[in-house]
Amino acid sequence: MSHTSTRGLPHHPGNTRQKRKKTATWKLMKSNWALYFFLLPTVVYFIIFNYIPMYGIQIAFKNFSASDGIWGSPWVGTYWIEQFISSPMFWNYFLNTLILSLYSLLAGFPAPIILALIINYIASPRFKRVAQTITYMPHFISVVVLVGMMSSFLSPSSGFVNTFLSMFGIEPIYFMGKSELFRHLYVWSGIWQNAGWDSIIYIAALTSVSPDLHEAAIIDGASKLQRIWNIDLPSILPITITLLILNCGGILGVGFEKAYLMQNYLNLNVSEVISTYTYKIGLQLSEFSYSTAIGLFNTLINFIVLVIVNTVARRTSEISLW
């Protein structure tokens, strides 16, 4: 019997590098164990409230009955998803959600960037702090309170907006009841509420820009707009692309609360989105399997969009989530 000796044969360089990388990673984790310990509550939170509930997704493929339980309910495959896609109102709900999401993205995504650039160029530190505080404050207003403020301010009988318009002889307008105004009110009230808070990450990124670059640009005679275009925007480009990818990943994730609170019978043709329809089907009509299937369909579309946008970003700018 012949024996083949492997002595003296070189090790595969790829395996050696991989082992060294793993060893370095473990050493790094051991030396920074305290940081991972602080991360543990967040990991536990996501496991309990995000991953364990995924067990219930199988309801979307069953004719769920509370008496039979999840395991005892019969399988129906993709029946409920097919029912939703073939329903007469599917395209109305889908387009309402898509249009509202795209409008929010196109109008709302640049707003915190512009606000961060404006605040960054405020000369007075005291005025800068005041401006930041004022723009942050609306974020802490709950959605219920925000919609209540909108209803009060835009009321055709007692709202100050219609009171102001009446001074010019304009008849009272029921803003909240006009379907053509619903999307504008939804989007721009959201920008007012969240632009200041969303600008924090951009302000933090702008503070890391080297002052030497601005000093050199000023010496060369560059204006503020030229400095913004050639120094500031390229510096925050990685974080901008990353946040854009994440926002595109939730393209059909229109918030349920605000859309539902702003709904009424006069604007229902544009305000009924997938999330509000899911709520009505699931909790009001107790169609749990149907509502779960709708939610799963919505999630799958968001995931597909996220993968596509991430792939395009990686190929065009070499910046991506993975």
TAPERA-V990374 format. One record per residue. N is the residue number from 1. RES is the residue in one letter. NEAR is the number of other ideal C-beta (glycine too) atoms within 10 Angstrom. D_LAST is the distance of its C-alpha to the last C-alpha in Angstrom with 2 decimals. Layout:
n->[N/N]
res->[RES/RES]
near->[NEAR/NEAR]
d_last->[D_LAST/D_LAST]
//
This chain:
n->[1/2/3/4/5/6/7/8/9/10/11/12/13/14/15/16/17/18/19/20/21/22/23/24/25/26/27/28/29/30/31/32/33/34/35/36/37/38/39/40/41/42/43/44/45/46/47/48/49/50/51/52/53/54/55/56/57/58/59/60/61/62/63/64/65/66/67/68/69/70/71/72/73/74/75/76/77/78/79/80/81/82/83/84/85/86/87/88/89/90/91/92/93/94/95/96/97/98/99/100/101/102/103/104/105/106/107/108/109/110/111/112/113/114/115/116/117/118/119/120/121/122/123/124/125/126/127/128/129/130/131/132/133/134/135/136/137/138/139/140/141/142/143/144/145/146/147/148/149/150/151/152/153/154/155/156/157/158/159/160/161/162/163/164/165/166/167/168/169/170/171/172/173/174/175/176/177/178/179/180/181/182/183/184/185/186/187/188/189/190/191/192/193/194/195/196/197/198/199/200/201/202/203/204/205/206/207/208/209/210/211/212/213/214/215/216/217/218/219/220/221/222/223/224/225/226/227/228/229/230/231/232/233/234/235/236/237/238/239/240/241/242/243/244/245/246/247/248/249/250/251/252/253/254/255/256/257/258/259/260/261/262/263/264/265/266/267/268/269/270/271/272/273/274/275/276/277/278/279/280/281/282/283/284/285/286/287/288/289/290/291/292/293/294/295/296/297/298/299/300/301/302/303/304/305/306/307/308/309/310/311/312/313/314/315/316/317/318/319/320/321/322]
res->[M/S/H/T/S/T/R/G/L/P/H/H/P/G/N/T/R/Q/K/R/K/K/T/A/T/W/K/L/M/K/S/N/W/A/L/Y/F/F/L/L/P/T/V/V/Y/F/I/I/F/N/Y/I/P/M/Y/G/I/Q/I/A/F/K/N/F/S/A/S/D/G/I/W/G/S/P/W/V/G/T/Y/W/I/E/Q/F/I/S/S/P/M/F/W/N/Y/F/L/N/T/L/I/L/S/L/Y/S/L/L/A/G/F/P/A/P/I/I/L/A/L/I/I/N/Y/I/A/S/P/R/F/K/R/V/A/Q/T/I/T/Y/M/P/H/F/I/S/V/V/V/L/V/G/M/M/S/S/F/L/S/P/S/S/G/F/V/N/T/F/L/S/M/F/G/I/E/P/I/Y/F/M/G/K/S/E/L/F/R/H/L/Y/V/W/S/G/I/W/Q/N/A/G/W/D/S/I/I/Y/I/A/A/L/T/S/V/S/P/D/L/H/E/A/A/I/I/D/G/A/S/K/L/Q/R/I/W/N/I/D/L/P/S/I/L/P/I/T/I/T/L/L/I/L/N/C/G/G/I/L/G/V/G/F/E/K/A/Y/L/M/Q/N/Y/L/N/L/N/V/S/E/V/I/S/T/Y/T/Y/K/I/G/L/Q/L/S/E/F/S/Y/S/T/A/I/G/L/F/N/T/L/I/N/F/I/V/L/V/I/V/N/T/V/A/R/R/T/S/E/I/S/L/W]
near->[2/3/5/4/6/6/4/5/7/6/8/9/8/8/9/11/10/11/11/10/10/10/10/10/10/10/10/9/11/9/9/10/8/8/9/11/9/8/10/9/9/9/10/10/10/11/10/10/9/9/9/10/9/8/9/12/13/16/20/23/19/22/15/24/13/9/6/12/9/14/7/10/19/9/9/16/10/13/16/25/18/12/16/23/14/8/14/6/11/16/10/15/19/18/12/24/23/16/14/21/21/12/15/22/16/10/15/17/16/13/18/23/21/13/20/25/18/13/19/17/13/14/6/9/8/8/11/16/12/12/16/18/10/10/22/15/12/18/14/9/13/10/18/11/10/19/20/13/13/20/15/12/14/19/17/14/8/10/20/11/16/19/13/10/14/11/7/6/6/10/8/16/15/16/19/20/14/14/13/8/16/24/18/13/18/23/18/15/18/19/19/15/19/18/21/24/15/20/24/15/16/22/18/12/19/21/8/8/16/10/7/8/15/15/10/12/16/12/8/8/7/16/10/13/8/12/17/16/12/13/17/22/14/12/16/21/13/13/15/20/20/16/17/15/21/13/17/20/19/17/20/20/17/21/16/16/15/22/23/17/17/20/17/14/7/13/21/13/11/19/21/19/28/24/21/24/21/22/16/13/20/17/11/9/10/11/18/22/22/23/24/23/27/26/19/19/21/22/14/12/17/17/11/12/17/18/14/12/20/20/13/13/18/15/9/10/11/9/16/16/14/6]
d_last->[50.71/48.53/45.72/42.81/41.96/38.46/39.81/38.95/36.01/32.94/29.84/26.69/24.82/21.38/22.52/24.07/21.02/18.97/21.87/22.16/18.54/19.06/22.39/21.14/18.50/21.35/23.69/21.43/21.08/24.85/25.72/23.73/24.73/26.13/22.84/21.38/24.68/24.27/20.82/22.58/24.22/21.01/19.61/23.02/23.10/19.95/21.24/24.66/24.00/20.74/20.48/24.19/25.18/22.98/25.97/27.85/25.69/28.09/30.72/29.28/30.55/33.87/37.05/36.71/39.96/40.26/43.29/41.54/38.30/34.83/35.75/39.16/38.19/38.33/35.36/35.33/32.03/30.49/33.82/32.78/29.79/32.20/34.75/32.48/31.39/35.05/36.51/38.40/36.46/32.93/32.41/34.01/31.69/28.58/29.60/30.66/27.27/25.41/27.86/27.80/24.00/23.83/26.81/25.28/22.05/24.02/26.65/24.88/21.65/23.63/26.25/24.73/23.69/27.30/28.73/26.82/28.12/31.60/31.69/30.40/33.40/36.00/38.44/40.04/38.03/40.15/39.62/35.87/35.82/38.00/35.82/32.68/34.59/35.99/32.72/31.02/33.92/33.38/30.09/32.22/34.41/33.76/33.19/36.61/38.33/36.58/37.74/41.14/41.37/40.55/43.19/45.70/45.13/45.10/47.96/50.59/53.42/52.48/49.23/49.60/47.75/50.41/53.09/52.03/51.96/55.40/56.81/56.28/57.81/54.58/54.78/52.48/49.12/47.38/43.86/42.19/43.99/43.13/40.35/39.77/39.04/36.79/33.45/34.52/35.63/32.51/30.08/32.13/33.14/29.49/28.86/31.92/30.78/27.14/26.90/28.31/26.07/22.87/24.14/24.04/20.49/21.39/24.70/23.14/20.92/24.10/26.08/24.01/25.09/27.75/31.26/32.33/30.41/32.28/35.54/35.26/34.50/37.50/39.73/38.76/39.81/36.48/36.76/34.52/32.84/32.22/30.78/28.47/27.31/27.02/26.09/24.79/22.52/20.71/20.36/18.66/16.58/13.17/13.91/15.47/12.63/10.32/13.36/14.14/11.02/11.95/15.52/15.09/13.58/17.00/19.05/21.60/21.53/24.72/26.22/29.12/31.46/32.09/32.45/34.77/36.86/37.34/38.42/42.05/44.04/44.32/40.62/39.39/38.80/35.86/34.89/34.32/30.57/28.73/28.34/32.05/33.14/31.22/33.02/36.38/36.01/34.71/36.77/39.72/40.40/38.97/37.17/34.44/33.18/33.14/31.32/28.67/28.15/27.79/25.22/23.23/23.53/22.29/19.20/18.43/18.82/16.48/13.75/14.48/14.49/11.11/9.61/12.01/11.48/7.73/8.86/11.84/10.40/8.40/11.75/14.03/12.95/10.23/8.60/5.46/3.79/0.00]
//
